[in-house]
């Protein structure tokens, strides 16, 4: 029984950490400086946006993760992908521009994802609030069953966040392989020998949100260490 519990714990940690570690590994491999590339990730994003007729969409640097902000209409890139000249910078910039294209075209999948994202934010805030109240309730309510119910509610709320990102994964895959990959292949932005690496980065970019959502489940485990 103990062995099964340990094995289950190892599998759970692999499920939570595995995707995130894989994404970091793929990106780190593809972030080697490439002086032979004609521009940075920001330069390419600006060029592709202009080519798509999206001159009103801005490109900015951010420390908070690569993403496209549909409300502000901004493609935001982390420093290595904004100012870097690498396969990762090229692929990630093209992926985020693809989301701007999805938004501009009003694609149904992108609209559905945005509607669901509006649900995710308050759900995550509720989970954080519920988690923050646990220490107080432990002092006030001496009921293990009640505390267990509260923890179950937190796990359910955080799992909903994972589920929403998993359901909208086709939007990410379309951005990577339906739009970004053809642009890179047809535009000649990378040498042919770099395309396998670019495909790996595009795959990692598509799974970024799911991987990040899985890691939030560890917030529950962190509470137990207090």
C-alpha positions as CSV (number, residue, x, y, z in Angstrom):
1,X,0.0,0.0,0.0
2,X,2.8,2.4,0.9
3,X,4.5,1.7,-2.4
4,X,1.3,2.4,-4.3
5,X,0.9,5.7,-2.5
6,X,4.6,6.7,-3.3
7,X,4.1,5.6,-6.9
8,X,0.9,7.6,-7.1
9,X,2.7,10.7,-5.7
10,X,5.5,10.4,-8.2
11,X,3.1,10.0,-11.1
12,X,1.1,13.1,-9.9
13,X,4.3,15.2,-9.6
14,X,5.3,14.0,-13.1
15,X,1.9,15.0,-14.4
16,X,2.2,18.5,-12.8
17,X,5.9,19.2,-13.4
18,X,6.5,17.2,-16.6
19,X,4.9,19.5,-19.2
20,X,6.5,22.6,-17.6
21,X,10.0,21.1,-17.5
22,X,9.6,19.9,-21.1
23,X,8.6,23.4,-22.3
24,X,11.6,24.9,-20.5
25,X,13.9,22.4,-22.0
26,X,12.6,23.0,-25.5
27,X,12.9,26.7,-25.2
28,X,16.3,26.7,-23.6
29,X,17.7,24.6,-26.4
30,X,16.3,26.9,-29.0
31,X,17.4,30.2,-27.4
32,X,21.0,30.1,-28.6
33,X,22.0,33.4,-30.1
34,X,21.8,33.4,-33.9
35,X,23.6,36.4,-35.4
36,X,22.8,35.2,-38.9
37,X,19.1,35.8,-38.4
38,X,18.0,39.2,-39.9
39,X,16.1,40.5,-36.8
40,X,14.9,40.0,-33.3
41,X,11.6,38.4,-32.3
42,X,10.1,41.9,-31.9
43,X,11.3,42.8,-35.4
44,X,9.7,39.7,-36.8
45,X,6.4,40.2,-34.9
46,X,6.2,43.8,-36.2
47,X,6.9,42.7,-39.7
48,X,4.3,39.9,-39.6
49,X,1.6,42.1,-38.1
50,X,2.2,44.7,-40.8
51,X,2.0,42.0,-43.5
52,X,-1.3,40.9,-42.0
53,X,-2.6,44.4,-42.1
54,X,-2.6,44.7,-38.3
55,X,-0.6,47.9,-37.9
56,X,-2.7,49.0,-35.0
57,X,-1.5,46.0,-32.9
58,X,1.5,46.9,-30.9
59,X,4.6,44.8,-29.8
60,X,5.9,45.2,-26.3
61,X,8.4,43.6,-23.9
62,X,7.0,41.9,-20.8
63,X,8.4,39.9,-17.9
64,X,5.0,38.1,-17.4
65,X,5.1,35.5,-20.2
66,X,4.7,35.6,-23.9
67,X,1.1,36.3,-24.9
68,X,-1.3,38.3,-27.0
69,X,-3.6,40.7,-25.2
70,X,-6.8,41.0,-27.2
71,X,-8.2,43.8,-25.0
72,X,-5.2,46.1,-25.4
73,X,-4.4,44.6,-28.9
74,X,-0.7,44.0,-28.0
75,X,1.7,41.2,-28.7
76,X,3.8,40.9,-25.6
77,X,7.1,39.0,-25.6
78,X,9.5,38.1,-22.8
79,X,13.0,39.7,-23.0
80,X,14.7,36.6,-24.7
81,X,12.0,36.5,-27.4
82,X,11.6,40.3,-27.7
83,X,15.3,41.3,-28.1
84,X,16.8,37.9,-28.9
85,X,17.8,36.5,-32.3
86,X,17.1,32.8,-31.9
87,X,14.9,30.0,-33.2
88,X,12.8,30.3,-30.1
89,X,12.4,34.1,-30.6
90,X,11.3,33.6,-34.2
91,X,8.8,30.7,-33.4
92,X,7.3,32.3,-30.3
93,X,6.9,35.7,-31.9
94,X,5.1,34.1,-34.9
95,X,2.9,32.0,-32.6
96,X,1.7,35.1,-30.7
97,X,1.1,37.1,-33.9
98,X,-1.0,34.1,-35.0
99,X,-3.3,34.8,-32.0
100,X,-3.7,38.4,-33.2
101,X,-4.7,37.1,-36.6
102,X,-7.3,34.8,-35.0
103,X,-8.7,37.7,-33.1
104,X,-8.8,40.0,-36.2
105,X,-10.6,37.3,-38.2
106,X,-13.1,36.7,-35.4
107,X,-12.5,33.0,-35.4
108,X,-15.1,31.1,-33.3
109,X,-12.5,29.1,-31.4
110,X,-10.7,32.2,-30.3
111,X,-13.9,33.9,-29.3
112,X,-14.9,30.9,-27.2
113,X,-11.5,30.9,-25.6
114,X,-11.8,34.5,-24.6
115,X,-15.2,33.9,-23.1
116,X,-13.8,31.0,-21.0
117,X,-10.8,33.1,-20.0
118,X,-13.2,35.6,-18.5
119,X,-14.4,32.7,-16.3
120,X,-10.9,31.5,-15.4
121,X,-9.7,34.7,-13.7
122,X,-12.5,35.0,-11.1
123,X,-12.4,31.2,-10.5
124,X,-8.7,31.4,-9.7
125,X,-9.3,34.4,-7.4
126,X,-12.0,32.6,-5.6
127,X,-9.7,29.6,-5.1
128,X,-7.0,31.9,-3.7
129,X,-9.5,33.6,-1.3
130,X,-10.8,30.2,-0.1
131,X,-7.2,29.0,0.4
132,X,-6.3,32.1,2.4
133,X,-9.2,31.5,4.8
134,X,-8.2,28.0,5.7
135,X,-5.7,28.9,8.5
136,X,-8.4,31.1,10.2
137,X,-11.0,28.4,9.9
138,X,-8.7,25.8,11.4
139,X,-8.6,28.0,14.5
140,X,-12.3,28.7,14.6
141,X,-13.9,25.6,13.2
142,X,-12.4,22.4,14.7
143,X,-14.0,20.1,12.1
144,X,-11.6,18.0,9.9
145,X,-14.5,17.2,7.6
146,X,-15.2,20.9,7.0
147,X,-11.6,21.6,6.2
148,X,-11.4,18.6,3.9
149,X,-14.4,19.9,2.1
150,X,-12.8,23.3,1.7
151,X,-9.6,21.8,0.3
152,X,-11.7,19.7,-2.1
153,X,-13.4,22.9,-3.3
154,X,-10.0,24.5,-3.9
155,X,-8.7,21.5,-5.9
156,X,-12.0,21.5,-7.9
157,X,-11.7,25.2,-8.7
158,X,-8.0,24.9,-9.8
159,X,-8.8,21.8,-11.8
160,X,-11.5,23.8,-13.6
161,X,-8.8,26.2,-14.7
162,X,-6.7,23.3,-16.1
163,X,-9.8,21.9,-17.8
164,X,-10.6,25.2,-19.5
165,X,-7.1,25.5,-20.9
166,X,-7.2,21.9,-22.1
167,X,-10.6,22.4,-23.8
168,X,-9.2,25.5,-25.7
169,X,-6.0,23.8,-26.6
170,X,-7.1,23.5,-30.3
171,X,-6.9,27.3,-30.5
172,X,-3.2,27.1,-29.4
173,X,-2.5,24.3,-31.8
174,X,-4.1,26.2,-34.7
175,X,-1.9,29.3,-33.8
176,X,1.2,27.1,-33.9
177,X,0.6,24.7,-36.7
178,X,-2.4,26.1,-38.6
179,X,-0.9,29.6,-38.9
180,X,2.7,30.1,-37.5
181,X,4.3,27.0,-39.1
182,X,3.1,27.8,-42.7
183,X,4.3,31.4,-42.3
184,X,7.7,30.2,-41.3
185,X,7.9,27.6,-44.0
186,X,6.6,29.8,-46.8
187,X,8.3,33.0,-45.7
188,X,11.8,31.6,-45.4
189,X,12.3,33.3,-42.0
190,X,14.4,30.3,-40.9
191,X,16.8,28.0,-42.8
192,X,15.3,24.6,-43.6
193,X,17.6,22.8,-41.2
194,X,16.2,24.9,-38.3
195,X,12.5,24.0,-39.0
196,X,12.5,20.8,-36.9
197,X,13.6,22.9,-33.9
198,X,11.0,25.6,-34.7
199,X,8.3,22.9,-34.8
200,X,9.3,21.8,-31.3
201,X,9.1,25.3,-30.0
202,X,5.7,25.8,-31.6
203,X,4.5,22.7,-29.9
204,X,5.8,23.9,-26.6
205,X,4.2,27.3,-27.1
206,X,0.8,25.6,-27.7
207,X,1.0,23.7,-24.4
208,X,2.2,26.6,-22.3
209,X,-1.1,27.5,-20.7
210,X,-2.0,23.9,-19.8
211,X,1.4,23.4,-18.2
212,X,1.1,26.6,-16.2
213,X,-2.4,25.7,-15.0
214,X,-1.2,22.3,-13.9
215,X,1.5,23.9,-11.7
216,X,-1.2,26.0,-9.9
217,X,-2.5,22.8,-8.4
218,X,0.7,22.8,-6.3
219,X,-0.7,25.8,-4.4
220,X,-2.7,23.2,-2.4
221,X,0.4,21.2,-1.5
222,X,2.2,24.4,-0.5
223,X,-0.5,25.2,2.0
224,X,0.0,21.8,3.7
225,X,3.7,22.8,4.3
226,X,2.7,25.8,6.4
